[in-house]
Amino acid sequence: MDFTPTEEQRALQSAVRDLASSLTPKDTGSGAPAGPQPFDADAWGKLAEMGLLGLAFAEDKGGFGASAIEVTLAAVELGAARVTLPYADAMAAAAALDAANSPLLADVISGEKLVLTAFGESGATWSPAASARTASGSELAGEARGNTDLSAADAIVTTAGTGDDVEVYLVESPTVDGPKVTLDGAPATRLGGREVLDAALALGNVAQCGEALGAMGAALTLTVEYLKTRKQFGVPIMRFQTLTQRAADMYVGVELTRSAVLYAAMALADPGEGDDALDLDAIVSRTKYLVGTYGRLVGQEAIQLHGGIGMTAEYAVGHYTSRLATIERTFGDTRQHLAALAAGVGDHTSVDVV
């Protein structure tokens, strides 16, 4: 499989890199801000103006006719620049609107409306197939939690239980308190069933894995540069074999993750049909597992190899590690995706390796 980007994709990467660098959180004297930040409407408008919100959607729906591959490449640059905008979450919501042929998708792509997801529940482990929220006609009851502050959202995409399955709903003008949404009696529009949820989670997960890849690659670059310039006993610390071996482990983790993320994006862009259809759930779970496993390795090693400076707010390594930890727990953590993969082992026949 050829992971080499096309000329158009390289141009997209370069343009997004330039934009993302202008959106990187700035150090105001006490270190650059880390963690969740207030929604920046101006920065979001710049993403919309560049067309990043419509990359994965058809032109007749207001999109740009690209695919999940372009979304992932853009997300890599945003992750490398530490951009704190909810890009992956918005892509998940947009994918749900697209699967349901909602007219609201055009406003999302243009940046006029911000729609985010709220699939989680307070005090409950992640499970896309279960929801304590209930639906009665066109009204929802219960609470939901998003992945970020939902105060700026014009609408949210959430789920409600219907017996043994879930259905996906759009709630406009939601009642929110940070990431928490109160749905008691909230009017909602049904978007569809499990197929809509699967479409949302697939694109959302692939996009956020792209962000994680960008963060991992940037943390590796910072670490290698530090090993080359930091001296101890009169020589660069890159001369110490143990440190270079640990940096090599980081490099291997980044490259394995890169292959998995790009393959997931390509699979989502062209999943095949019939007997040739790819198992997207398994592909996404494998990617999330690798991102969680190697993201933790790269983040922790980057901090330790930097020593004390890696723990300071002024240095970006800790910020990347914090972001990687957040991504690892969004839309299912490493253990949940590993359990999903383990549950499907019996679906495969044995293979004799010659």
C-alpha positions, 0 to 999 in steps of 0.5 A: 500500500502506497502512503505517499501523498499526492501533489494536491495532498502535499499542497493541503498539508503545507497550507494547513501547516501555515495556518496552524502555526498562526493558531499555536497557543502563545506564551504570555509570560507564564507559559503557553496555555495547556488543556481545554481552552475557550472556543475561538470563533475567529480561528474556527472561521479560518478553518472554515474559510480554508475548507477544512470543515468540508473536506470529507463531504460531497460537493453537492452537500456544500463540501469539497469532495475529498475524503477522510485522507485529507481530513487526517492530513489536516488533523496531523498539522493541527495536532503538531501545532497544538491547536486546541479547536474541537476539529475531530469532534466537529468532524464526527458530528458532521459525519452524522449529519452527512449520513442522515442527509441533514440540511444543517451540514451546509451551515456546519461546513461554512462555519455558520453553525458549530455542531459537536457531539455528546455521546458520553455519560457522567460516571459511566464507562464508554460504550457506543451501544448503550445509553441511559438517555431515553426518547419519547417522540421528538423529546429526549430525557437524561444527561449527556457529556461531550468531549469539550466545553459545549457552551459555544455549540449551536447544536449537539449530536447525541444518542438515546437508548431504544431497547437493545440499540441506540438512535442518534438525535440532533438537539438544537439550542441545547442546555449546556454547562461546560461539557454537560448537556441537560436533555430533560424535555429537549426537542430533538430531531432523529438522525438515524440508527446505529449506521449514523453513529458508526459513521460519526465515530469512524471519522471522528476517531480517524481525525483525532488519531491524525491529531495524535500523530501530529503531536507524537511527531512534534514531540519526537522532533523536539526530543531529538533536537534536545538530545543533539544540543544538551551537553553533559560532561562536555558532550551532547547527551545524544552520545549516551547509548541508552538515551539514543535507544529510547529515542529510537523506541519513540521513532518506531512508535511514531512510524508504526502509528503513522502507518496505522493512522494512514491505513485507517484513513484510506480504509474509511475513504474506500471501504469496499463493498460486498465480500471485499468490504473492510471491517472499519470497526476493527480497523479503527479500534486497532488504530486507537489501540496503537495511538493510545499505547504509543502516544503514552510511550512517546509522551512519557519518554519525551518528558523524561528525556528532557529532564526538568524542562519537560515538566515546565509550562513554557515547554511544549513537550508536556502540552503534547503529552497532555493532549495525547492523554486526552485523545486516548480517552476520547470515543473509547480508551485503549482498553475498550478498543482492545476489548472490542478487538478481543471479542471479535477474535472468534470471527476469524479462521486460523492461519498457518504461517509457512 
